[in-house]
Amino acid sequence: MSRHLEVREVLRRITASARRLLGAEYAALGVPDDHGGFAQFVVDGVTDEQWRAIGPLPRQHGVLAAMLHETGPIRLDDVRRAPAFGGWPEAHPELGAFLGMPIVDADHDEDGDGDGDEDGPEVLGVIYLANKRGGGGFTDHDEELLRILAAHAALALTNARLYERSRELTLAGERARIAHDLHDAVSQKLFSLRLTAKAAAKLVDRDPARARAELAEVARLAAEAADELRAVVVELRPAALEEDGLSATLASQVQVLDRAHNADIAFAADRVRALPQAQEAALLRVAQEALHNALRHSGAGRVTVTLAGTPERGAVLRVSDNGRGFDPGAVRRAGRHLGLASMRDRAAAVGGRLTLDSSPGTGTIVEMEVPGA
């Protein structure tokens, strides 16, 4: 459970683990909202077709609601005989033996005084299990197992929530940075473009030659502004590595760039296994940097991105273009790095290796290899 950082995936893992661990036919996990319903409700043991037939997410009523106000378990031989039982939709499976366990954050600072005291436990969610396989009811041993699982689940769910909050703050910071870039770069170019266009309009009759020169400057400024906007659009797109994986994320970004630029940009993947998260993130950032350089500086008509698995369970990323190329040594001496130092640092940080092959007139190849798990 703790290896996953997406809240939805953590909930799914908790639910599946509880059902398997206790030998239940059905399992569910509900996370309450503030409006009498559930913000999230995950089930295991029910097919997608059955779940769609059951209908909307349940409200907080009956036994489900009772569990949200308890900090201890509820164990029933037959949930249908519970005083709080309120029935279920027609397509709902028949439930009998029942065991519910709250997922409790015992360190919750309920009064918000920030004193670190345990002012009262917060129920993060509730695990519901029904129908013990082989018949009979849930046992004391089952209850103790589920209590231990719920304690681990509380840590995993809290960590996942903190991670998502951190990612939200990072995204907010990125948006602020991009807004700053827009103001500093694109806005200034558009302002210059407008002034230059006005000057050209005044010169059309009086000095056609100068007017043509001003219009050429308008075209140049417009092209630069368009490039800046394309870069911003690409950076705003989330790199959903956790949801989609590296190959799909790269394919999506290449597709966006291919539509936005005149160059032909292609992507291919071959036998790529799942890699450690840090390695996938580093490969993605290096690919983005290499693509940025190829599209902004090389004048390439074609850029190819490939991602291939290695026999050692690693992967090799390769970004090549047929642009004008450059002398890496001359670029270094001139103090222009084209992000090369950053790419090398990213590779080294995850135990990988980055190589660059370029010379004037021959295009450029950036290659990064990571070792895998």
C-alpha positions in Angstrom: 0.0 0.0 0.0 2.8 2.4 0.9 4.5 2.1 -2.5 1.6 4.0 -4.1 1.2 7.8 -3.9 -2.1 8.3 -5.7 -5.0 8.3 -3.2 -7.3 6.4 -5.5 -4.7 3.6 -6.0 -4.1 3.5 -2.3 -7.8 3.0 -1.6 -8.0 0.3 -4.2 -5.0 -1.5 -2.7 -6.4 -1.3 0.8 -9.8 -2.7 -0.3 -8.3 -5.6 -2.4 -5.8 -6.4 0.4 -8.6 -6.6 3.1 -10.8 -8.8 1.0 -7.9 -11.2 0.2 -6.5 -11.2 3.7 -9.8 -12.1 5.4 -11.3 -14.3 2.8 -14.3 -12.1 2.2 -16.5 -12.3 -0.9 -17.1 -8.5 -1.0 -15.1 -5.5 0.2 -15.6 -1.8 0.0 -13.9 1.3 1.4 -15.8 4.6 1.8 -14.3 8.0 2.3 -16.9 10.5 3.6 -17.5 14.0 2.2 -19.0 16.9 4.1 -22.4 16.7 2.4 -23.9 13.4 3.6 -22.3 11.3 0.9 -19.0 9.7 0.0 -16.2 11.5 -1.7 -14.8 8.2 -2.8 -16.2 4.7 -2.6 -14.1 1.8 -3.8 -15.3 -1.8 -4.2 -13.7 -5.2 -4.7 -15.4 -8.4 -5.6 -18.1 -6.6 -7.8 -17.7 -6.5 -11.6 -17.9 -3.2 -13.5 -21.3 -4.3 -14.9 -22.7 -5.1 -11.5 -21.4 -1.7 -10.1 -23.0 0.2 -12.9 -26.3 -1.6 -12.3 -26.2 -0.8 -8.6 -26.3 2.9 -9.4 -25.0 6.1 -7.8 -22.6 6.1 -4.9 -24.3 5.3 -1.6 -25.4 8.0 0.8 -24.3 8.0 4.5 -27.2 6.1 6.0 -27.8 2.8 7.7 -24.8 0.7 8.7 -22.5 2.7 6.4 -23.3 5.9 8.3 -23.1 4.2 11.7 -19.5 3.2 11.0 -18.4 6.8 10.2 -19.1 7.8 13.8 -17.3 4.8 15.4 -13.6 4.5 16.2 -13.9 0.7 16.7 -15.1 -2.2 14.6 -18.6 -3.5 14.0 -19.0 -7.3 13.6 -22.4 -8.8 12.6 -23.5 -12.3 11.9 -26.1 -10.9 9.5 -26.0 -7.2 8.5 -29.7 -7.4 7.5 -30.6 -7.9 11.1 -28.8 -4.8 12.3 -31.1 -2.0 13.8 -29.5 0.5 11.5 -29.9 -1.6 8.3 -31.8 0.3 5.6 -31.8 -2.0 2.6 -29.9 -1.7 -0.7 -30.6 -1.2 -4.4 -32.2 -4.0 -6.4 -29.0 -4.9 -8.2 -27.0 -5.0 -5.0 -25.6 -8.5 -4.1 -27.0 -10.2 -1.0 -24.8 -9.6 2.1 -24.8 -11.6 5.3 -21.8 -11.8 7.6 -20.3 -8.3 8.0 -17.2 -6.7 9.5 -16.5 -3.0 9.4 -13.3 -1.3 10.5 -12.7 2.5 10.6 -9.4 3.8 9.2 -8.5 6.3 12.0 -5.9 9.1 12.1 -5.2 9.0 15.8 -3.0 12.1 15.7 -5.6 14.4 14.1 -5.5 17.9 15.6 -9.3 18.3 15.7 -9.5 21.7 17.2 -6.8 23.2 14.9 -4.8 24.6 17.8 -1.6 23.2 16.3 -0.4 22.1 19.7 0.4 18.5 18.5 -2.0 17.0 21.1 -4.2 14.2 20.1 -7.4 16.2 20.3 -9.5 13.4 18.8 -9.3 10.8 16.2 -10.4 11.5 12.6 -12.1 8.8 10.6 -10.4 8.9 7.3 -12.6 6.1 5.9 -14.1 2.8 6.7 -13.4 -0.7 5.4 -16.5 -2.8 4.9 -16.3 -6.6 4.4 -19.1 -9.0 3.8 -19.8 -12.7 3.3 -17.0 -14.9 4.7 -15.9 -17.4 2.1 -16.8 -21.0 3.1 -19.7 -19.8 5.2 -19.9 -18.7 8.8 -19.1 -15.4 10.3 -16.0 -13.3 10.8 -13.8 -14.2 13.8 -11.9 -12.4 16.5 -8.8 -13.3 14.5 -10.3 -11.7 11.4 -11.1 -8.6 13.4 -7.5 -8.3 14.7 -6.0 -8.8 11.2 -8.3 -6.0 9.9 -7.3 -3.7 12.8 -3.6 -4.1 11.9 -4.4 -3.6 8.2 -6.4 -0.4 9.0 -3.5 1.0 11.0 -1.2 0.6 8.0 -3.9 1.9 5.7 -4.1 5.1 7.8 -0.4 5.8 7.3 -0.6 5.0 3.6 -3.7 7.1 3.0 -2.3 10.1 5.0 1.0 9.9 3.1 -0.9 9.8 -0.2 -3.0 12.8 0.8 0.2 14.7 1.7 1.8 13.8 -1.6 -1.2 15.0 -3.6 -1.3 18.2 -1.6 2.4 18.7 -2.2 1.8 18.1 -5.9 -1.0 20.7 -5.9 1.4 23.2 -4.3 4.0 22.4 -6.9 1.5 22.9 -9.7 0.5 26.2 -8.3 4.1 27.3 -8.2 4.6 26.1 -11.8 1.6 28.1 -12.9 2.9 31.2 -11.2 6.3 30.7 -12.9 4.6 30.2 -16.3 2.5 33.3 -15.7 5.7 35.2 -15.0 7.3 33.9 -18.1 4.2 34.9 -20.1 4.5 38.4 -18.8 8.2 38.7 -19.3 8.5 37.1 -22.7 5.3 36.8 -24.6 3.6 40.0 -23.4 6.7 42.1 -24.2 7.0 40.5 -27.7 3.4 41.2 -28.4 3.8 44.8 -27.2 6.8 45.3 -29.5 4.9 43.6 -32.3 2.0 46.1 -32.0 4.3 49.1 -32.0 6.2 47.8 -35.0 2.9 47.2 -36.9 1.8 50.8 -36.1 5.1 52.1 -37.5 4.8 50.1 -40.6 1.2 51.4 -41.2 2.5 55.0 -41.0 5.3 54.3 -43.4 3.4 52.5 -46.1 2.7 55.6 -48.2 5.7 57.7 -47.2 8.5 55.1 -47.3 7.5 51.7 -48.7 11.0 50.2 -48.3 11.1 51.0 -44.6 7.5 49.8 -44.3 8.5 46.4 -45.8 11.4 46.2 -43.3 9.1 46.9 -40.4 6.6 44.3 -41.6 9.5 41.7 -41.8 10.2 42.6 -38.1 6.5 42.1 -37.4 6.7 38.6 -38.9 9.8 37.8 -36.8 8.3 39.0 -33.6 5.1 37.0 -34.3 7.1 33.8 -34.9 9.0 34.3 -31.6 5.8 34.9 -29.7 4.2 31.8 -31.2 7.2 29.7 -30.1 7.0 31.1 -26.5 3.3 30.2 -26.4 3.9 26.7 -27.7 6.4 26.2 -25.0 4.0 27.4 -22.3 1.2 25.1 -23.6 3.4 22.1 -23.5 4.6 22.9 -19.9 1.0 23.3 -18.7 0.1 19.7 -19.8 0.5 17.4 -16.7 3.0 14.6 -17.0 0.7 11.9 -15.7 3.4 9.3 -15.1 1.6 7.6 -12.3 -1.7 7.2 -14.2 -0.4 6.6 -17.8 3.2 5.4 -17.5 6.3 6.8 -19.3 5.6 5.5 -22.8 2.0 6.9 -22.9 3.1 10.2 -21.4 5.9 10.7 -23.9 3.6 9.6 -26.8 1.0 12.2 -25.7 3.6 15.0 -25.4 5.2 14.2 -28.8 1.7 14.2 -30.4 1.1 17.7 -29.0 4.4 19.0 -30.2 3.9 17.5 -33.6 0.7 19.4 -34.0 2.2 22.6 -32.7 5.4 22.7 -34.8 6.2 22.5 -38.5 8.8 19.8 -37.9 7.8 16.1 -38.2 8.1 14.6 -34.7 7.7 10.9 -34.1 7.8 8.5 -31.1 8.3 4.8 -30.9 8.6 2.4 -27.9 9.9 -1.1 -27.7 9.7 -3.7 -24.9 9.6 -1.0 -22.1 9.0 -2.3 -18.6 7.8 -0.3 -15.7 10.8 1.6 -14.1 11.3 3.1 -10.7 9.3 6.4 -10.4 12.4 8.6 -10.1 13.9 7.1 -13.3 10.7 7.6 -15.3 10.5 11.2 -14.1 14.2 11.9 -15.1 13.7 10.3 -18.5 10.6 12.4 -19.1 12.4 15.7 -18.1 15.4 14.9 -20.3 13.2 14.1 -23.2 11.4 17.4 -22.8 14.7 19.3 -22.6 16.1 17.5 -25.6 12.9 18.2 -27.6 12.9 21.8 -26.6 16.5 22.2 -27.8 15.8 20.4 -31.1 12.7 22.5 -31.9 14.0 25.9 -30.8 17.6 25.8 -31.9 18.4 23.1 -34.5 16.1 24.1 -37.4 15.4 20.4 -37.7 12.7 19.1 -40.1 12.4 15.8 -38.3 12.8 14.8 -34.7 12.6 11.2 -33.5 12.1 10.0 -29.9 12.6 6.3 -29.1 12.3 4.5 -25.8 13.6 0.9 -25.6 13.9 -1.6 -22.9 17.3 -3.3 -22.2 18.0 -6.9 -21.2 19.1 -5.7 -17.8 15.6 -4.4 -17.1 16.6 -0.8 -17.7 15.7 1.6 -20.6 17.3 3.8 -23.2 15.9 7.1 -24.3 17.1 8.5 -27.6 16.1 11.9 -29.1 17.7 12.6 -32.5 17.2 15.3 -35.1 18.4 16.2 -38.6 19.0 19.8 -37.7 22.1 21.9 -38.1 24.0 20.4 -35.2 26.6 22.2 -33.1 30.0 21.9 -31.5 29.4 21.0 -27.9 32.8 22.3 -26.9 32.2 25.6 -28.5 28.8 25.9 -26.9 30.4 25.2 -23.5 33.1 27.8 -24.0 30.6 30.4 -25.0 28.7 29.8 -21.8 25.6 28.4 -23.5 24.6 25.1 -22.1 21.3 24.3 -23.8 20.3 22.5 -20.6 23.0 19.9 -21.0 24.3 20.2 -17.5 20.8 19.8 -16.1 20.2 16.7 -18.3 23.4 15.1 -17.1 22.6 15.9 -13.5 19.1 14.3 -13.9 20.7 11.2 -15.4 23.4 10.9 -12.7 20.8 11.4 -9.9 19.0 8.2 -10.8 22.2 6.1 -11.6 21.9 6.7 -15.3 24.2 7.9 -18.0 23.7 10.7 -20.6 25.6 11.0 -23.9 25.5 13.7 -26.6 26.6 13.3 -30.2 26.6 16.4 -32.4 28.7 18.4 -34.8 27.9 21.2 -37.3 25.8 19.9 -40.2 25.1 16.4 -38.8 22.2 16.9 -36.5 22.1 15.9 -32.8 21.6 12.7 -30.8 20.8 12.8 -27.0 20.8 9.4 -25.4 20.1 8.5 -21.8 20.2 5.0 -20.2 18.9 4.1 -16.8 19.5 0.8 -15.0 15.9 0.0 -14.0 14.9 -1.6 -10.7 
